[in-house]
Amino acid sequence: MLALWKGLQGAHRLAKAKSFLLDQRSNIYSKPPKEKIGPAQSVLVMSVFAVALLAPAGWILHHIPKYRQKDALRLSEDAATSSFKRYS
């Protein structure tokens, strides 16, 4: 009896999901575009996206040695001040 009840619940969920998908598909339009986008515009847009995504990562990777030097300098200063505080 319990297996039958679970089977009915599963069938109800499946029907509900199917109707939800059909409702979502009704918002898709299949008309041709109002204005055609040329290859130059496509290349321009893709290059702008690529630069926007890769420029911050490139900046960080380019400046890693500076970040490491600052971190090493800060660690050495912390070590020097902590040893000075210990002995005074």
ABEGO torsion letter per residue (X at the ends): XAAAAAAAAAAAAAAAAAAAAAAAAAABBABBBABBBBAAAAAAAAAAAAAAAAAAAAAAAAAAAAAAAAAAAAAAAAAAAAAAAAAX
